[in-house]
Amino acid sequence: MSREEQFLKEFEAWVDSQLVINEMAMTESRRAVEEDKDERAADAYIRYESKLDAYRFIKGKFENYAAGKDFHDLPDGLFGQRHY
C-alpha cells in the first residue's frame, strides 16, 4: 500500500470515528436541552450538528473517490432530498 493510500485509509477511518462521536454528543446535548433546559447545551448542540454536517460532506467525498468519481461531483441522489 502506498503512502497516499495509507493516508486516505486512516483519514477515512478518522472521519468515520468523528461521525460517531459527534452524533453521540449531539444526542446528549439534545437530551440536556430537553431535560435540563440548559442553554449551554443548546449552543453545544448547534456546534455538534455543524461539525456533523462537515464530516458527512467529507465522507461523501470519500464515497465519490471509491466510486471513481471526481472530487467535485455531487453524491448520487443529492437533489430532491430534504434533511430537517
PLY file of the C-alpha trace (Angstrom):
ply
format ascii 1.0
element vertex 84
property float x
property float y
property float z
element edge 83
property int vertex1
property int vertex2
end_header
0.00 0.00 0.00
1.39 3.38 -0.99
1.83 6.22 1.44
-1.12 8.09 -0.12
-3.40 5.06 0.10
-2.45 4.55 3.75
-3.13 8.21 4.49
-6.55 8.11 2.81
-7.46 4.90 4.64
-6.51 6.36 8.03
-8.16 9.69 7.28
-11.42 7.99 6.28
-11.33 5.92 9.49
-10.81 9.12 11.49
-13.76 10.81 9.73
-15.92 7.76 10.50
-14.98 7.98 14.18
-15.76 11.71 14.23
-19.20 10.98 12.76
-19.94 8.58 15.61
-18.53 10.87 18.31
-20.38 13.97 17.12
-23.63 12.05 16.64
-23.45 10.85 20.26
-22.50 14.31 21.53
-25.35 15.89 19.60
-27.82 13.37 21.04
-26.60 14.02 24.59
-26.74 17.79 24.07
-30.32 17.49 22.83
-31.19 15.41 25.89
-29.64 18.03 28.19
-31.60 20.79 26.48
-34.90 18.91 26.78
-34.42 17.65 30.34
-32.38 20.40 31.99
-33.25 23.42 29.82
-29.50 24.12 29.71
-28.70 26.97 27.28
-25.05 25.89 27.05
-26.24 22.50 25.83
-28.33 24.24 23.16
-25.21 26.03 21.91
-23.25 22.78 22.02
-25.99 21.01 20.05
-25.63 23.55 17.24
-21.84 23.18 17.18
-22.03 19.37 17.08
-24.66 19.49 14.35
-22.43 21.80 12.27
-19.44 19.52 12.73
-21.55 16.51 11.81
-22.62 18.20 8.57
-18.99 18.89 7.69
-17.89 15.31 8.42
-20.80 13.96 6.35
-19.66 16.18 3.48
-16.13 14.79 3.72
-17.49 11.24 3.93
-19.38 11.93 0.69
-16.07 12.85 -0.95
-14.61 9.50 0.13
-17.65 7.75 -1.33
-17.11 9.62 -4.62
-13.47 8.55 -4.61
-14.39 4.91 -4.02
-16.94 5.10 -6.86
-14.34 6.52 -9.24
-15.96 9.95 -9.41
-14.23 13.31 -9.48
-13.76 15.33 -6.32
-16.33 17.97 -7.27
-19.04 15.52 -8.36
-22.13 15.56 -6.19
-23.14 12.38 -4.36
-25.83 10.29 -6.06
-29.38 11.23 -5.13
-28.44 14.57 -3.58
-31.03 16.55 -5.48
-34.58 16.04 -4.33
-33.58 15.15 -0.77
-34.55 17.23 2.20
-32.99 16.94 5.63
-34.56 18.73 8.55
0 1
1 2
2 3
3 4
4 5
5 6
6 7
7 8
8 9
9 10
10 11
11 12
12 13
13 14
14 15
15 16
16 17
17 18
18 19
19 20
20 21
21 22
22 23
23 24
24 25
25 26
26 27
27 28
28 29
29 30
30 31
31 32
32 33
33 34
34 35
35 36
36 37
37 38
38 39
39 40
40 41
41 42
42 43
43 44
44 45
45 46
46 47
47 48
48 49
49 50
50 51
51 52
52 53
53 54
54 55
55 56
56 57
57 58
58 59
59 60
60 61
61 62
62 63
63 64
64 65
65 66
66 67
67 68
68 69
69 70
70 71
71 72
72 73
73 74
74 75
75 76
76 77
77 78
78 79
79 80
80 81
81 82
82 83
